[in-house]
Amino acid sequence: MKKKIVVMLLSACMVMNTASFSVSAEAETAAAEETAAEETPAAEETPAAEETPAAEETPAAEETPAEEEPQEKFELIRLSTEDDLTKFVKLGEYKGITLEEQVQEISENYVNTAIDYILKRTPEKLDENTPAELGMTAYISYVGKIDGEEFEGGSSDGYSLELGSHSFIDGFEDGVVGMVRGETKDLNLKFPDDYLSEEVAGKEVVFTVSLLDLYRTPELTDEWVAANNQTVKTVDEFRQLIKEGLEVEAQNSASNTAKWNAWDQIAADSEIIEYPEGDIQMAMDSLNRMTEMSAEQMGMTFDEFLEAQGYDQEAYDALLRENAEQMVQQNLIVQAIIDAEGLDLTDETTEQLKTQLATNYYASSMDELAAYYGNYEANSAIAMMRVLEFVYENAEVKSTVIKDESVNIDAEAAEAAEEAGEEAEKEKTDEEAEAEPAEEADAKANP
C-alpha cells in the first residue's frame, strides 16, 4: 500500500518528542532493523549503528535544522488573531486538577544496562593474534553465493557484527568465532525453510567472510572512568552518577507523560465555540508552507508532490482545512490559558523550555528552529510547553514508583542519563562552592 504523507500538528509533535525517555529511539531502531532484515537475506536483523566501531559517530543530517541558513528568526507572536477569546473558546478545568504520575524505579539492572551501552562507545581494538569470541564485535566483509552466483543483499564490504547477537542465520556467527584479523574463510550454510525472503528460503549458501577488525567492550575500571569522564574518577562514583542521571530522566519522562495526560483532559473538557477565520488562515498558511518545503526537498513541484501522495487539489484543501482546525483548536485553548493567567513567555521558565526545545531538535537556538519549522510552529510549541508547565505546577500530582525489573532503555537514553548525571553533579559542586564562603563567614562571626 502506498504510504501517504499526512500534514500533522507540528507543535504537538515537537512537544511530545520532549517526553520520550527511551521508547521513541527504541521504536526507530526496531523499524530500521525490520527494514534492513527485509532487504538483507544474510541477516535476520541489523545491529544498531552504535555497534559499528569502524565508523565515527555523526548526527543524522536530516535531523539537524542547524544545517540550513536561518531564513526566519524566532519572534514571539500571539497564537490568535483575536484579542478576546471568550466568544471562541470555553475553557475546561485546568488549574488544581489531579494527575497520576508513574516513575520507573532505577534498579541495578537499569544501571548495568546503561553502563554497558556507554562502554560500547569506546571499544578496544584487538591485535591480529586474538581469536574472535562470543560477545566481541567483528567488523567483517562477506560475499554470499547460491549455486555459485551472488544474490541481491547477500554481500557487504563492511559490517559490524556482535557475535552472539543471532543477527545472521544459524551458523554464520559461530563460523566467525575463532577467526583472527586478516583471515578469510568460507561458511557453508543453509537458509531456514521459513526464511522471510522466499527467493533464498531453504537454499544452501556459501558465505566468504573476511575478518577486517575485532573489538571488545572494555571493562569498567577506575582507569577507564578517569580517562572517559571529566566529572568523576572512580567506578563507584560513575555508577552513582549514572543512577542519578537515570532517575532524573525517569522523573522527566513521568512528568511529561502526566502533562500530556493533563492536556488530553483539558482539551476534552474545553469547547470551541467558533473558529476565527484569521486563525484558520494563519494555520493553513503555516501547514501549506511545510507541504511546499517537503515538495522542494523531494525535488518536486507542488502539483507533482500532491499527485505522488494521491491527492488532487480539492482533497488536499479539505485535508489542509481539517488539520488547520485541529491546530487552531490547540492554540485557542493554549492562548486562552495564557491570557487568563497572564503567563509571561519571556520569563526564566520559558527561556529554559526554549533551550530544551531547541536542543531536542538539534538546533543551537530558537532562531534556527524557527528558520527550519517556521515561526508560527515554534511559537505554538513553546506556548504549549509553557502552559503544560503551568498546569503541572498547579496540579495535585500523585506520584507512584513502578518496580519493574524489565529494562526498557537504549543507547540514546544511556547517553542522556550520563549527561543528566554530570549536570546534577555539577549543580551539587556549585552549591557546595557557594556555601563555603557563607560557612567561613559564619565561623568568623561565631568563633
N, C-alpha and C positions, 0 to 999 in steps of 0.2 A: 504494500500500500504506500502511495506517495506521501512523504512527510510534508506537512504544511506548516509554514511559519505563521504563527498567530501573534498579533500585536498583544503585548502584555502590559500590565501595570508596572512600569519600571520602578517607580518609587517603592512599591510594596516589595518587589523582588530585591531591590538594593538593601532595604532594611532587614528583610528576612535573612539575607545572607549573613548578617552580623550575628544571627542567633545560632549558627551551627557550631557544634563542639567537635564532632568527629564524623557525623553521618554523611554530610554533603561530599566531602572528599572521598570517603569510602565508596559512596554510590558512584561517583565519577570513575574511580579506579575500576570498580566492578563492571561498569558499562564498557570501559576501554578494553578490559580483559575479554569480555564477551565478544566484542567486535573482532579483536585480534584472533580469538580462537576460531572464529568462522573463516577467517582469511588464511590461517596458517595451519595446514594439515599436520605439521610436525608437532605442534604444541596444542595442548588442551586449554591452556590459559597463558597469558603473558604476564611475567613478573612486573612489579611496579617499577617505574623509572628510577627511583632512588636506589635500586639494587644494581645499577649499572656503574661500577666504579670507573670504567674506562672513559666515560663522558663526563664533562664538567656540568654541574647543575646550573641550569639557566631558567629564569622565569618564562612562562608561556607568553609568547609575543602577543597573542590575541587577547590576553587578559590585562595588558598593560596600556591603559589610556595615556600614560606619560609619553608614549612614543609619538603621539600626534602633537603638532604645534598648537598651543591654545588659540582657539578662534573666538571663544566667548568666555569672559571672566564671570566668576560667581558673584552674584549681586542679590541681596535679599529682596524678595518680592512678596506681595500678598498673593495668596493662593486663590483668591476670588476677585472678580471684577466688581463685586458688590460690597458696600460698606456695612450694611445692616443685614445680617444673615438670618435673623429671626423669622422672616417670612419665607425662607428657603429650606431651613432645616430645624427640626425639633430634636434636641439632644436627649439621649437616654442618660441613665445614671453613669457617671464616670469617676466620681470622687468618693472615696470611702468604700469602694467595692471590695469584696472578699476574693482573694486569689489563692489557688493551691500551687505550691512550688515544690517540686521533687528534685533533690540534689543527689547526684551519684556519689556514693561513698568511694573514696580512693583507697583501694586495698593495695597490698604489696604486689599483687598480680598486675594491677594498673601501672604501678611504678616500674616494675621489672620490664613490662612490655614497652613502655615509653623509652626507657633507657636502652633497650635492645635496638629500637629504631634509631636513636641518637648515635649509638655506637657504629651502626652501619654506615653513617655518613663519613666515617674515617677508616675505611677498610685498610688492612695491612696487605701489601703486595708480597707474595711469597716467592722464594727463589725457584730456579728451574729444576732443582732436585726434589722438591716437595711434591709428593703424590696427592692428587685430589681426593678429598674425603667428603662424606656427607656433612652438610652444614656449611661447607665452603661455597664461595661464589666463583663459578668457572666462566671466564669470558671466552666464548668459542665461535668458530665459524663452522658451517656444515653445509653439505650438499646431499640432498636426498634423491634417490633414483628408484623408479619402479620399472622392472624389465629393462634396465639399462638406460632409461630415459628420465631426465629431470622433469619434475612436475611443479606446477604453479604453487608457490607458497612453501615449498619444501627445502628452501635454501636460505642461508643468511651469511653475510660477511662478518657480522659481529653481533653476538647475542650474549646477554648476561644471564646466566642460569644458576639459580640457587639449588645446589644438589640436595635432594631430599624433599623438594617442594612439590614433586609429582606434577610438574608443569608440562612435561612431554609424555609421550606414550610409554608404556611399560618397557623397561629395558634400556631406554635411552640414557637416563641419568646414572643407572648402575654401570653402564658401559663407560661413562666418563670417569667414574670413580677409579682411582689408581693411575690415571694418566698424569704425565708431568708436562710442564710448559714446553711447547715446541713439538709435542708428539701429535701424530695423526694416526687414526685407526678407523677401520670400517666396523659399523654396527649392523648386524643382520637381524632385522626386527620384522614385526608384522603389526599392521594397524588392526585395532579391535573390529570385530564384525559390526558392532553398533556405533562405529565412529561417526561423528557428526557430518563429515563430508562423505557422501555416498560414493564419490569418484574413487576414493582410496580405501574405503572401508573393507576390511578383511584381506587386503593385499599385502604381500611381502615387500619390504622396502630395505634398501641399503643406504645408511647414512655415513658419509665420510666426514668424520669430525676431527677438527684441529683445535687443540687447547692453546689459546693465544696468551692468556694470563690467568693467574689464580689468586684469589683474595680470601682473606679470613677476617671475620669480625673481631676486633681487638677485645681484650679483657678489660673490665672496669677496674682500674688501679688508681692509686693516688697520683702516679706519674702521668697517666692518661688525663685525669681531671685537671692537673696543673697545666698540661700542655694544650688543653682544648676548651678551658673555661676560665674567663677572666674574673669571675665573681667569687668562686670557692676553690679550695685546693685539695680537699680530701674526698674519699668515696662517701663517707657518712654525710658530709656537708652537701655533696652533689645529690645524693638520694633525697635528702631533706628538701633541697631546692626544687627538685623535680616534683616531689609530692606536693609542696606548697603551690607550685605552678599549676599542677593538675587540679588542685582544689579550687584555685581561682577560676580556671576555665570551666570547671563543673558548675560553680556557682553562677558564672556569667551565662552559661547555657540554660540553667534552670530559670534564671531571672528573665532572660529573653523569651523563653517559652511562655512564662507567666504573663509577660507583657503582651504577647500576641494573643494569648487566650483572653486577656482583658480587652484587646481591640475587637475580637470577634463578638464579645459580649456587648461592647459599646455600640458597634455597628448594627447589631441585631436590634438593640433597644432604641436606636435613633430612627427618625423618619425624615426622608427627603420629601419636602412639600412640593418643591418646584426646582427644576434645573435652570440656573441662569444661563441664557444663551451665550453671553460673553464668556462664561466659564467653559461651556461646551466647546466653543470655537477655539479657546486657548488650549484646551486639552487635545482637540483634533489636530491643531497645527503642530503640537509637540509630537504626537504619535505619528503623524504623517512624515515629519522630519526624520524620525527613526526608520520608517519604511524606506524613504528615499536614500538614507545612508546605507541601509542593508543592500539595496539595489546597486548602489555605487561600489560597495565593497566586493560585490559579486560580478562586477563588470557588465552590468545590465542597465538598460533603460528602465524607467519606472514601469512602463507598459509590459516590457518583457518579464520583469520581475513578477508582476501580478499574474501574468499568464502562466509562468513557471509554477506558481503556488496554486493555480487552479481557480483564480478569481477573475471575474470581469469587474468593470468599474463600479457597477451597481452593487454587487456583492461586497466589494471592498468598502464602499462608502457606508454600507449598513454595518459592517463589522467595525469600522472606524467609529461610528456613532455609538455603538454598543459599548466599546471599550472606553470611549471618552466619558460616557455616563458613569461607568464604574470608577474611573479616575476622579471625576468631579464629586461623586458621592463621598469618596475617601477624603478629598481635600476640603469639602464643605464641613464635614464633621471636625476635621483637624483644625481648620481655621476658626470655626465657631468656638472650640475649646480654648484656643489661643486668645481669642477676643474676650471670652468670658473670664478667663483667669489672668489676663494681662501678661501673658508669658513674654519674656524678653529673649528674642533669638540672637542676641549678641552677648548673653551672659556667659559666665565661665563654664557652666554645664553644657551649653550649646557648643561652645568652642571645643570642648573635649569630644563631643559627639561628632563634630566636623572632622577632627583628626582621625577618629575611629573609622568613620565612613570612607574617607579618602584612602586610608591605609588598607582597608578591606578590598578596595578596588584598584590596588597597585598604583595609586596616584599620589604625588607628593603634596598636593594641595587641592582645595575645593575648586580653584580656578581650572586645574587640569581635568577634574571630574566634570565640571560644567561644560568645558570645551568638548568633551567626548560625548556626554549623555545629553547635554542641554541644561540651561539654567533653570528652566521650569521643573525638570525631573529632579535636579539636585535640590531645589527648594522643597519639593514635595517630600523627598526622602528625609531631609534634615528636620523639617517641621513635624513629620510623623514620629521620628525618633524622639524629638523633644517632648511631644505630647505623651508618648508612651512612658517616658521617664517620669513626667509629672504624675501620670496616673499611678504608676508603680509606687512612687514615693508617698502617695496619699492613700494607698490601698491597705487593707488588712491582709498581710501576707502570712499564710500558714505554711511553714516550710517543714518538709519531712525528708529523711535521708533514705535513699534506696540502697539496700545492701544486696548488690547483685555481683556475684563472683565472675560472671561472664564479662570479658574485656572487650569493650567497643571503642577502640582507639586506632588511629592510623599515624603515619609518619608526620603528616601536617599538624595533627593535634599534639604529637610529642614535641615538635619544634616550638609550637605555640606555648606549651607548658613550660619549656625551658626558658623562653623569653619572659613569660609571666613570673616565673620563679626568680629570675635575675632582677626583674623590676621590683618585686616585693623585697628582695634582699637589699637592693639599693635604697629603697624607701626606709627600711629599718636602719641602715647605716646613716642616712641623712638625719633621721630623727635622733639617733644617738649623738651625732655630732652637734646638733642644735641644742641638745640637753646638757652637754658637758659644760659650756660657759655658765649656764644657769646654776648648775650644781656647784661650780667653783665659786661663783658669787655668793651663793647661799652659805658655803663653808666659811668664807671670809667674814660674812656678816654674823655668823653664829659659831665662833671658834669653840 
